[in-house]
């Protein structure tokens, strides 16, 4: 489990590396908005669910090093829909939504998202696709 969590962490760090985003923004015609379907802190909740003892301590140390290498989100969007409704809420995004996780992991992710220090967080719970899209667009526009 430790090796799997470290592989996920390394892959996510590669995608969110500060240098990668600095280079992308410097390109002519580059978009000023990037969206991912994960946030690095989510991996900490996963590790806390899957690891214990020294393996969890080692993962946290790796995560502490990794977090300094990545671009932090300017807006965290939490899509939290009841499992029985995930098929009709926000369609494709529902596949990556928190309810697909086992209940203790879902709670850990949501608890982690509630911690201070993440910046603005938009909670989309139990809403339909158009409402999700409207609120997310409004939140992004408010940050510009």
C-alpha positions as CSV (number, residue, x, y, z in Angstrom):
1,X,0.0,0.0,0.0
2,X,2.9,2.4,0.8
3,X,4.5,1.9,-2.6
4,X,1.1,2.6,-4.3
5,X,0.5,5.8,-2.3
6,X,4.1,7.0,-3.1
7,X,3.5,6.3,-6.9
8,X,0.3,8.3,-6.8
9,X,2.1,11.1,-4.9
10,X,5.0,11.2,-7.4
11,X,2.6,11.2,-10.4
12,X,0.5,14.0,-9.0
13,X,3.6,16.1,-8.1
14,X,4.8,15.7,-11.7
15,X,1.4,17.1,-12.9
16,X,1.3,20.0,-10.5
17,X,5.0,20.9,-10.3
18,X,5.6,24.7,-10.0
19,X,8.1,24.7,-12.9
20,X,5.7,22.9,-15.2
21,X,3.0,25.6,-14.6
22,X,5.5,28.5,-14.7
23,X,6.6,27.2,-18.2
24,X,3.0,26.7,-19.4
25,X,2.0,30.2,-18.4
26,X,5.0,31.7,-20.2
27,X,3.9,30.1,-23.5
28,X,2.2,32.5,-25.9
29,X,-1.5,32.0,-25.9
30,X,-1.5,29.8,-22.8
31,X,-4.7,29.6,-20.9
32,X,-4.8,31.3,-17.5
33,X,-7.0,28.6,-16.0
34,X,-6.0,25.0,-15.3
35,X,-8.3,22.4,-13.8
36,X,-7.5,19.0,-12.3
37,X,-9.7,16.3,-10.9
38,X,-7.6,15.9,-7.8
39,X,-5.9,18.0,-5.2
40,X,-2.6,16.9,-3.6
41,X,-3.9,17.0,-0.1
42,X,-6.5,14.3,-1.0
43,X,-3.5,11.9,-1.1
44,X,-2.9,12.6,2.5
45,X,-6.4,11.5,3.4
46,X,-6.0,8.3,1.2
47,X,-2.7,7.5,3.0
48,X,-4.2,8.1,6.4
49,X,-6.9,5.6,5.4
50,X,-4.6,2.9,3.9
51,X,-1.4,3.3,6.0
52,X,-0.5,3.1,9.7
53,X,2.5,3.6,11.9
54,X,5.9,4.2,10.4
55,X,4.7,3.8,6.8
56,X,2.2,6.6,7.4
57,X,4.9,8.7,9.1
58,X,7.2,8.1,6.1
59,X,4.4,9.1,3.7
60,X,3.7,12.3,5.6
61,X,7.4,13.2,5.4
62,X,7.4,12.6,1.6
63,X,4.1,14.6,1.3
64,X,5.6,17.5,3.3
65,X,8.5,17.6,0.8
66,X,6.2,17.3,-2.2
67,X,3.8,20.0,-1.2
68,X,6.6,22.6,-1.5
69,X,7.2,21.6,-5.1
70,X,3.6,22.1,-6.4
71,X,1.2,24.8,-7.4
72,X,-1.5,25.1,-4.7
73,X,-5.1,25.4,-5.9
74,X,-6.6,28.9,-6.0
75,X,-10.0,27.3,-5.7
76,X,-10.9,23.9,-4.2
77,X,-14.2,22.4,-5.5
78,X,-15.6,19.5,-3.5
79,X,-18.2,17.6,-5.4
80,X,-20.0,15.6,-2.7
81,X,-23.1,13.8,-3.8
82,X,-25.1,11.0,-2.3
83,X,-24.0,7.7,-3.8
84,X,-27.6,6.9,-5.0
85,X,-27.7,10.2,-6.9
86,X,-24.2,10.2,-8.3
87,X,-25.5,9.1,-11.7
88,X,-27.6,12.2,-12.2
89,X,-25.6,14.9,-10.6
90,X,-22.9,16.7,-12.5
91,X,-22.6,13.7,-14.9
92,X,-19.0,12.9,-15.7
93,X,-17.7,14.7,-12.7
94,X,-19.7,12.5,-10.4
95,X,-17.5,9.5,-11.4
96,X,-14.6,11.3,-9.6
97,X,-16.8,12.5,-6.7
98,X,-16.2,11.7,-3.1
99,X,-19.1,9.1,-2.7
100,X,-17.3,6.5,-4.8
101,X,-14.9,6.2,-1.9
102,X,-15.5,3.8,1.0
103,X,-17.4,5.7,3.8
104,X,-14.4,6.1,6.2
105,X,-12.2,7.4,3.3
106,X,-15.0,9.7,2.1
107,X,-15.2,11.2,5.7
108,X,-11.4,11.6,5.8
109,X,-11.4,13.5,2.5
110,X,-14.2,15.7,3.5
111,X,-12.7,16.4,6.9
112,X,-9.4,17.2,5.3
113,X,-11.1,19.6,2.9
114,X,-12.6,21.4,5.9
115,X,-9.2,22.1,7.5
116,X,-7.9,25.7,7.3
117,X,-5.3,26.6,4.7
118,X,-6.8,25.4,1.5
119,X,-8.0,28.8,0.3
120,X,-11.5,29.3,-1.0
121,X,-13.5,26.0,-1.1
122,X,-16.7,25.6,-3.1
123,X,-18.9,22.8,-1.8
124,X,-21.2,21.3,-4.4
125,X,-23.4,18.8,-2.6
126,X,-26.5,17.2,-4.1
127,X,-26.8,19.6,-7.0
128,X,-27.7,19.0,-10.6
129,X,-25.3,19.5,-13.5
130,X,-26.4,23.0,-14.5
131,X,-26.3,24.2,-10.9
132,X,-22.8,22.7,-10.5
133,X,-21.6,24.4,-13.7
134,X,-23.1,27.8,-12.9
135,X,-21.6,27.8,-9.4
136,X,-18.2,26.7,-10.5
137,X,-18.0,29.2,-13.3
138,X,-19.2,32.0,-11.0
139,X,-16.5,31.0,-8.4
140,X,-13.8,31.0,-11.1
141,X,-14.9,34.3,-12.4
142,X,-14.9,35.8,-8.9
143,X,-11.2,34.8,-8.5
144,X,-10.1,36.6,-11.7
